[in-house]
Amino acid sequence: MKKIAEKDFGFELRKIRESKGISQLELAVDLNITQSKVSKIENGTEQITLPYFIKILNYFSLSMNEVIELLEDKSPN
């Protein structure tokens, strides 16, 4: 089984956010967190908690399977 790193999730989050034309500040406001926290999550320097992970999935209308598929290709063997 491949291990998924926080930086992989953050990288994919940034790609999705930017593809939708959403700024870090907009996402932060909508998730009720700071822009700094969004930046740290995207950079992989801060772990994301399960409640915020779920909020992000819902915000971008992503299923858990979609996220796993995105991340599996990025993870080391």
NULUMVO-679637 format. One line per 5 residues: number of its first residue (from 1); their letters; for each residue x, y, z of N, C-alpha, C, O. Coordinates in Angstrom, 3 decimals, always signed. Atoms other than C-alpha are relative to their C-alpha. Example, Ala and Ser with C-alpha at 12.3 -4.5 7.8 and 13.67 -1.06 7.14 Angstrom:
NULUMVO-679637
1	AS	+0.890/-1.190/+0.000/+12.300/-4.500/+7.800/+0.900/+1.200/+0.000/+1.936/+1.181/+0.665  -0.820/-1.190/-0.060/+13.670/-1.060/+7.140/-0.770/+1.090/+0.730/-0.261/+2.198/+0.899
END
This chain:
NULUMVO-679637
1	MKKIA	+0.846/-1.182/+0.000/+0.000/+0.000/+0.000/+0.888/+1.241/+0.000/+1.894/+1.284/+0.708  -0.772/-1.228/+0.088/+1.300/+3.461/-0.864/-0.382/+0.953/+1.121/-1.542/+1.031/+1.525  +0.233/-1.005/-1.040/+1.678/+6.136/+1.787/-0.267/+1.340/-0.681/+0.414/+1.712/-1.637  +0.360/-1.296/+0.564/+0.061/+9.481/+1.044/+0.523/+1.084/+0.938/+0.175/+1.105/+2.118  -0.586/-1.076/-0.795/+1.990/+12.527/+2.265/-0.907/+1.225/-0.024/-1.664/+1.445/-0.969
6	EKDFG	+0.790/-1.225/-0.074/+0.395/+15.781/+3.401/+0.307/+0.920/-1.182/-0.583/+1.587/-1.710  -0.361/-0.893/+1.101/+2.354/+17.620/+0.706/-0.689/-0.403/-1.292/-0.988/+0.455/-2.122  +0.707/+0.456/+1.196/+0.698/+15.452/-1.970/-1.430/+0.534/-0.004/-1.920/+1.007/-1.029  +1.364/-0.513/-0.090/-2.758/+16.420/-0.733/-0.001/+1.508/-0.237/-0.837/+2.032/-0.972  -0.078/-1.452/+0.160/-1.732/+20.068/-0.496/+0.231/+0.412/-1.435/-0.375/+1.371/-1.913
11	FELRK	-0.280/-0.282/+1.407/-0.345/+20.046/-4.034/-1.260/-0.151/-0.835/-1.564/+0.701/-1.669  +1.239/+0.232/+0.753/-3.575/+18.582/-5.399/-1.061/+1.027/+0.367/-1.812/+1.482/-0.495  +0.958/-1.024/-0.429/-5.657/+21.000/-3.323/+0.282/+1.300/-0.734/-0.639/+1.941/-1.240  -0.362/-1.240/+0.695/-3.750/+23.933/-4.813/-0.408/-0.074/-1.478/-0.976/+0.880/-2.007  +0.365/+0.144/+1.413/-4.240/+22.599/-8.367/-1.508/+0.135/-0.193/-1.961/+0.833/-1.101
16	IRESK	+1.462/-0.059/+0.109/-7.980/+22.132/-7.824/-0.491/+1.417/+0.257/-1.305/+1.948/-0.498  +0.425/-1.360/-0.355/-8.395/+25.519/-6.137/+0.301/+0.968/-1.133/-0.561/+1.755/-1.523  -0.377/-0.910/+1.074/-6.495/+27.343/-8.876/-0.795/-0.259/-1.277/-1.138/+0.683/-1.992  +0.772/+0.312/+1.208/-8.359/+25.510/-11.653/-1.419/+0.555/+0.073/-2.049/+0.810/-0.954  +1.348/-0.555/-0.203/-11.620/+26.803/-10.162/+0.023/+1.522/+0.119/-1.026/+2.158/+0.220
21	GISQL	-0.114/-1.454/-0.108/-10.265/+30.367/-9.949/-0.296/+0.526/+1.396/-0.771/+1.651/+1.555  +0.276/-0.369/-1.388/-10.558/+30.451/-6.159/+1.316/+0.362/+0.677/+2.292/-0.382/+0.583  -1.210/-0.403/-0.712/-8.005/+32.353/-4.093/+0.090/-0.734/+1.337/-0.891/-1.287/+1.834  -0.166/+0.588/-1.332/-6.552/+31.044/-0.863/-0.898/+0.706/+1.008/-1.479/+0.067/+1.885  +0.825/-0.766/-0.931/-8.386/+33.836/+0.947/-1.470/-0.384/-0.123/-2.153/-0.550/+0.888
26	ELAVD	+1.403/+0.406/+0.192/-11.748/+32.904/-0.590/-0.265/-1.364/+0.628/-1.272/-1.561/+1.308  +0.162/+1.341/-0.565/-11.268/+29.266/+0.369/+0.034/+0.063/+1.515/-0.772/-0.578/+2.190  -0.125/-0.131/-1.455/-10.180/+30.230/+3.870/-1.285/+0.553/+0.620/-1.767/+0.037/+1.628  +1.231/-0.598/-0.512/-13.240/+32.420/+4.398/-1.132/-1.016/-0.048/-1.877/-1.165/+0.921  +1.082/+0.979/+0.158/-15.585/+29.728/+3.073/+0.137/-1.180/+0.966/-0.867/-1.756/+1.383
31	LNITQ	-0.223/+1.117/-0.928/-13.982/+27.068/+5.328/+0.126/+0.458/+1.449/+0.253/-0.359/+2.362  -0.112/-0.579/-1.345/-13.781/+29.428/+8.322/+1.357/-0.313/+0.645/+1.442/-0.678/+1.818  -1.372/+0.126/-0.495/-9.992/+29.146/+8.651/+0.797/+1.181/-0.541/+0.277/+1.969/-1.331  -0.820/-1.104/+0.481/-7.140/+31.558/+8.040/+0.631/-0.338/-1.352/+0.810/-1.502/-1.707  -0.696/+0.175/+1.272/-5.484/+32.106/+4.679/+1.347/-0.655/+0.251/+1.816/-1.451/-0.563
36	SKVSK	-1.286/+0.597/-0.362/-2.237/+31.182/+6.402/-0.119/-1.512/+0.156/+0.775/-2.252/-0.253  +0.203/+1.443/-0.170/-3.657/+27.767/+7.318/-0.169/-0.685/-1.356/+0.367/-1.771/-1.576  +0.158/+0.559/+1.345/-4.724/+27.156/+3.713/+1.369/-0.111/-0.662/+1.682/-1.134/-1.271  -1.334/+0.005/+0.578/-1.209/+28.076/+2.587/+0.850/-1.130/+0.577/+1.532/-1.836/-0.166  -0.784/+1.049/-0.654/+0.388/+25.726/+5.125/-0.470/-1.393/-0.418/+0.348/-2.295/-0.595
41	IENGT	+0.531/+1.293/+0.455/-1.916/+22.862/+4.096/+0.485/-0.266/-1.425/+0.935/-1.368/-1.739  -0.432/+0.166/+1.392/-1.094/+23.439/+0.425/+1.498/-0.272/-0.106/+1.935/-1.000/-0.998  -1.454/+0.200/+0.018/+2.634/+23.540/+1.194/+0.435/-1.264/+0.734/+1.612/-1.625/+0.714  -0.315/+1.233/-0.712/+2.434/+20.373/+3.285/+0.700/+0.212/+1.324/+1.291/-0.719/+1.871  -0.657/-0.281/-1.274/+3.732/+22.082/+6.406/-0.951/-0.088/+1.186/-0.528/+0.032/+2.336
46	EQITL	+0.984/+0.177/-1.075/+0.536/+21.613/+8.392/-0.945/-1.130/-0.361/-1.451/-1.207/-1.480  +0.925/+1.106/+0.222/-1.560/+18.510/+8.767/-1.427/+0.520/-0.020/-1.777/+1.479/+0.669  +1.413/-0.368/+0.070/-5.201/+18.744/+7.876/-0.785/-0.948/+0.895/-0.545/-2.155/+0.910  +0.835/+0.829/-0.866/-7.753/+17.531/+10.375/-1.152/-0.585/-0.818/-1.525/-0.058/-1.866  +1.092/+0.671/+0.712/-10.539/+15.190/+9.345/-1.185/+0.921/-0.268/-1.706/+0.908/-1.383
51	PYFIK	+1.142/-0.886/+0.305/-13.320/+17.803/+9.745/+0.277/+0.953/-1.171/-0.607/+1.192/-1.994  -0.314/-0.906/+1.101/-11.509/+20.206/+7.395/+0.212/-0.753/-1.304/-0.093/-0.239/-2.380  -0.134/+0.836/+1.192/-10.646/+17.410/+4.993/-1.377/-0.236/-0.604/-1.559/-0.117/-1.816  +1.369/+0.232/+0.469/-14.352/+16.610/+4.759/-0.609/+1.279/-0.565/-1.293/+1.242/-1.588  +0.502/-1.280/+0.509/-15.216/+20.306/+4.349/+0.552/+0.292/-1.394/-0.168/+0.768/-2.272
56	ILNYF	-0.618/-0.236/+1.306/-12.752/+20.540/+1.460/-0.611/-0.912/-1.052/-0.896/-0.470/-2.165  +0.644/+0.920/+0.946/-14.211/+17.442/-0.198/-1.365/+0.529/-0.406/-1.698/+0.566/-1.591  +1.332/-0.526/+0.288/-17.692/+18.904/+0.088/+0.058/+1.297/-0.804/-0.720/+1.488/-1.739  -0.143/-1.298/+0.666/-16.579/+22.378/-1.020/+0.247/-0.179/-1.494/-0.339/+0.525/-2.316  -0.338/+0.234/+1.399/-15.127/+21.023/-4.258/-0.793/-1.149/-0.621/-0.507/-1.563/-1.745
61	SLSMN	+0.843/+1.101/+0.480/-17.750/+18.261/-4.641/+0.835/-1.199/-0.444/+0.618/-1.761/-1.517  -0.867/+1.138/+0.277/-15.095/+15.545/-4.518/-0.393/-1.178/+0.875/-0.791/-1.008/+2.027  +0.209/+1.201/-0.800/-15.581/+11.983/-3.399/+1.340/-0.440/+0.564/+2.392/-0.044/+0.062  -1.223/+0.542/-0.582/-13.054/+10.194/-1.227/+0.767/-0.799/-1.052/+1.995/-0.733/-1.105  -0.651/+0.785/+1.058/-12.341/+7.865/-4.163/+0.745/+0.889/-0.996/+1.843/+0.545/-1.433
66	EVIEL	-0.666/-0.915/+0.927/-11.520/+10.803/-6.444/+1.309/+0.525/+0.586/+2.318/+0.623/-0.112  -1.200/-0.510/-0.654/-9.040/+12.169/-3.934/+1.066/-1.089/+0.088/+2.242/-0.831/-0.167  -0.959/+1.103/-0.081/-7.413/+8.791/-3.415/+0.634/-0.261/-1.354/+1.841/-0.487/-1.435  -0.539/+0.220/+1.334/-7.030/+8.338/-7.169/+1.001/+1.100/-0.376/+2.040/+0.814/-0.972  -0.924/-1.099/+0.275/-5.411/+11.778/-7.479/+1.324/-0.199/+0.734/+2.398/+0.034/+0.181
71	LEDKS	-1.186/+0.101/-0.850/-2.998/+11.048/-4.654/+0.820/-1.252/-0.239/+2.039/-1.222/-0.064  -0.736/+1.239/+0.210/-2.064/+7.466/-5.493/+1.073/+0.143/-1.068/+2.154/-0.432/-0.939  -0.970/-0.170/+1.072/-0.304/+8.527/-8.671/+1.208/+0.805/+0.448/+2.275/+0.689/-0.155  -1.067/-0.867/-0.469/+1.832/+11.018/-6.706/+0.837/-0.653/+1.094/+1.945/-0.192/+1.370  -0.641/+0.578/-1.162/+2.817/+8.746/-3.833/+1.185/-0.885/-0.381/+1.175/-1.546/-1.420
76	PN	-1.130/+0.888/+0.275/+6.151/+6.971/-3.633/-0.393/-1.465/+0.189/-1.317/-1.762/+0.947  +0.286/+1.441/-0.118/+6.143/+3.169/-3.988/+0.481/-0.545/+1.308/+0.323/-1.737/+1.575
END
